Amino acid sequence: MPDSVYPEDQFERAQRISDIGVSEILEIGARARELHAQGKPVITLGAGEPDFNTPDHVKLAAHDAINDNQTKYTPLAGTVELIGSIR
């Protein structure tokens, strides 16, 4: 797997970050795809990419949230509404 999606002539890493490699989670995902392509059963617990389409009710909720300008990062613990709906 290449270190970058950019051709070398278009992107040059700053020297101060030259020792930083590819994200381990991306390497895990690439390995999982390789094994899957070989026909091996793989359950990928990597980058959070589900193997199913987004359910319609989730798409609608996301659309509604965007229209309601709920587009900022939330607190790590979750919003008051979310916490209330879980408890």
C-alpha positions as CSV (number, residue, x, y, z in Angstrom):
1,M,0.0,0.0,0.0
2,P,1.5,3.4,-0.9
3,D,2.2,6.0,1.8
4,S,0.1,8.5,0.0
5,V,-2.7,8.8,-2.6
6,Y,-0.7,11.6,-4.3
7,P,1.9,10.9,-6.9
8,E,5.4,11.7,-5.6
9,D,5.8,14.6,-8.0
10,Q,2.7,16.3,-6.7
11,F,3.2,15.9,-2.9
12,E,6.3,16.0,-0.8
13,R,6.1,15.3,2.9
14,A,7.7,17.8,5.3
15,Q,10.9,16.4,6.7
16,R,9.6,16.7,10.3
17,I,6.9,14.1,9.5
18,S,8.9,11.8,7.2
19,D,9.0,9.0,9.8
20,I,5.2,8.8,10.1
21,G,3.9,5.8,8.3
22,V,0.5,4.7,7.1
23,S,-2.2,4.6,9.7
24,E,-2.4,1.1,11.3
25,I,-6.2,1.1,10.8
26,L,-5.7,1.6,7.1
27,E,-3.1,-1.2,7.0
28,I,-5.6,-3.5,8.8
29,G,-8.3,-2.6,6.3
30,A,-6.0,-3.3,3.4
31,R,-5.1,-6.7,4.8
32,A,-8.7,-7.5,5.4
33,R,-9.5,-6.7,1.8
34,E,-6.7,-8.9,0.6
35,L,-7.9,-11.8,2.6
36,H,-11.5,-11.3,1.5
37,A,-10.3,-11.2,-2.2
38,Q,-8.7,-14.6,-1.5
39,G,-12.1,-15.9,-0.5
40,K,-11.3,-16.1,3.2
41,P,-14.0,-15.2,5.7
42,V,-13.2,-11.9,7.2
43,I,-15.0,-9.8,9.8
44,T,-13.4,-6.3,9.6
45,L,-13.5,-4.4,12.9
46,G,-11.4,-1.6,11.6
47,A,-12.3,1.8,10.4
48,G,-16.0,1.5,11.1
49,E,-17.1,0.9,7.5
50,P,-20.2,-1.3,7.8
51,D,-20.9,-4.0,5.2
52,F,-24.5,-2.9,4.8
53,N,-26.2,0.2,3.5
54,T,-27.2,3.0,5.8
55,P,-30.8,2.3,7.0
56,D,-33.4,4.8,5.7
57,H,-34.3,6.1,9.2
58,V,-30.7,7.0,9.8
59,K,-30.4,8.8,6.5
60,L,-33.6,10.7,7.3
61,A,-32.4,11.6,10.8
62,A,-29.1,12.9,9.4
63,H,-30.9,14.9,6.8
64,D,-33.2,16.4,9.4
65,A,-30.2,17.2,11.7
66,I,-28.4,19.0,8.8
67,N,-31.5,21.0,8.0
68,D,-31.7,21.9,11.7
69,N,-28.1,23.2,11.5
70,Q,-26.8,20.5,13.9
71,T,-23.5,20.3,12.0
72,K,-21.0,21.0,14.8
73,Y,-18.9,18.6,16.7
74,T,-20.6,17.3,19.8
75,P,-19.2,16.8,23.3
76,L,-17.3,13.5,23.7
77,A,-19.9,12.3,26.2
78,G,-22.7,13.0,23.8
79,T,-25.5,15.6,23.6
80,V,-28.0,15.9,26.4
81,E,-30.7,14.5,24.0
82,L,-28.5,11.5,23.1
83,I,-27.7,10.7,26.7
84,G,-31.3,11.0,27.7
85,S,-32.4,8.7,24.9
86,I,-29.9,6.0,26.0
87,R,-30.6,6.1,29.7
